[in-house]
Amino acid sequence: MIRFLIRLAGFLLLAGGFASLVIDGTRSIAVSAVTVTRAGDAWYALSPATLNLVQAATERYAAPWLWDPVLVSVLFVPVFALLGGLGFLLLVIGRQPATPIGWSSRD
């Protein structure tokens, strides 16, 4: 059951990454220049309060160095790459284990 939920989340993230790629492609065609939406810009457009809350909580409770070099770098990644990468990773984690060669699959 957990494997199913992990794979479902992976497929949804992969679909979101593909939709973001289509949106960026359409926007690039419209302005005749390559444009990509960064993850930080998308998060700020969806919910600026939670972005500020995560920044404050990370700097206060986790470590100040974790926000600036690590999470800020992640927020500069294009949305399609971030969602697609996370979706692919979840699909790999949730895949069925391979049947060993030489063993009967009829148990």
C-alpha positions as CSV (number, residue, x, y, z in Angstrom):
1,M,0.0,0.0,0.0
2,I,2.8,2.4,0.8
3,R,4.5,1.5,-2.5
4,F,1.3,2.4,-4.3
5,L,1.1,5.8,-2.6
6,I,4.8,6.6,-3.3
7,R,4.3,5.7,-7.0
8,L,1.1,7.8,-7.1
9,A,2.9,10.8,-5.7
10,G,5.7,10.2,-8.2
11,F,3.3,10.1,-11.1
12,L,1.5,13.3,-9.9
13,L,4.8,15.1,-9.5
14,L,6.0,13.9,-12.9
15,A,2.7,15.2,-14.4
16,G,3.2,18.5,-12.7
17,G,6.7,18.8,-14.0
18,F,5.5,18.0,-17.6
19,A,2.7,20.6,-17.2
20,S,5.2,23.2,-16.0
21,L,7.4,22.3,-19.0
22,V,4.5,22.9,-21.4
23,I,3.7,26.2,-19.7
24,D,7.3,27.4,-19.9
25,G,7.5,26.3,-23.5
26,T,4.3,28.2,-24.4
27,R,5.6,31.3,-22.6
28,S,8.9,31.0,-24.4
29,I,7.2,30.8,-27.8
30,A,5.0,33.8,-26.9
31,V,7.9,36.1,-26.0
32,S,10.4,34.6,-28.6
33,A,13.0,34.0,-25.9
34,V,13.7,31.1,-23.5
35,T,11.9,31.6,-20.2
36,V,11.8,29.2,-17.3
37,T,9.9,29.5,-14.1
38,R,12.0,29.1,-11.0
39,A,10.7,27.1,-8.0
40,G,11.0,30.1,-5.7
41,D,9.0,32.3,-8.0
42,A,6.3,29.6,-8.4
43,W,6.1,29.1,-4.6
44,Y,6.0,32.8,-4.0
45,A,3.1,33.1,-6.5
46,L,1.2,30.3,-4.9
47,S,1.7,31.2,-1.2
48,P,4.2,33.9,-0.1
49,A,3.3,33.5,3.5
50,T,4.4,29.9,3.6
51,L,7.7,30.7,1.9
52,N,8.5,33.3,4.5
53,L,7.4,31.0,7.3
54,V,9.7,28.2,6.0
55,Q,12.6,30.7,5.8
56,A,12.0,31.9,9.3
57,A,11.6,28.4,10.7
58,T,14.7,27.1,9.0
59,E,16.9,30.0,10.1
60,R,15.5,29.9,13.7
61,Y,15.1,26.2,14.5
62,A,17.3,24.2,12.0
63,A,20.4,26.2,11.0
64,P,20.9,29.6,9.4
65,W,23.4,28.1,6.9
66,L,20.8,25.6,5.7
67,W,18.6,28.3,4.3
68,D,21.1,30.4,2.4
69,P,23.4,28.1,0.5
70,V,21.2,25.0,0.3
71,L,17.5,25.9,0.1
72,V,18.1,29.1,-1.9
73,S,19.9,27.0,-4.5
74,V,17.0,24.6,-4.7
75,L,14.6,27.6,-5.1
76,F,16.6,28.7,-8.2
77,V,16.0,25.3,-10.0
78,P,13.4,25.4,-12.7
79,V,10.0,24.0,-11.6
80,F,9.9,21.3,-14.3
81,A,13.3,20.0,-13.3
82,L,12.5,19.9,-9.6
83,L,9.1,18.3,-10.0
84,G,10.2,15.9,-12.7
85,G,13.3,14.9,-10.7
86,L,11.3,14.3,-7.5
87,G,8.7,12.4,-9.4
88,F,11.3,10.2,-11.1
89,L,13.0,9.6,-7.7
90,L,9.7,8.5,-6.1
91,L,8.9,6.2,-9.1
92,V,12.3,4.5,-8.7
93,I,11.8,4.2,-4.9
94,G,8.3,2.7,-5.3
95,R,9.0,0.3,-8.1
96,Q,8.4,-3.5,-7.7
97,P,11.5,-5.4,-6.6
98,A,13.0,-7.5,-9.4
99,T,12.4,-11.3,-9.4
100,P,15.7,-13.0,-8.8
101,I,16.9,-15.1,-11.7
102,G,16.7,-18.8,-10.9
103,W,13.9,-18.5,-8.4
104,S,10.3,-19.5,-9.2
105,S,7.9,-16.7,-9.3
106,R,5.0,-19.1,-8.5
107,D,4.9,-19.2,-4.8
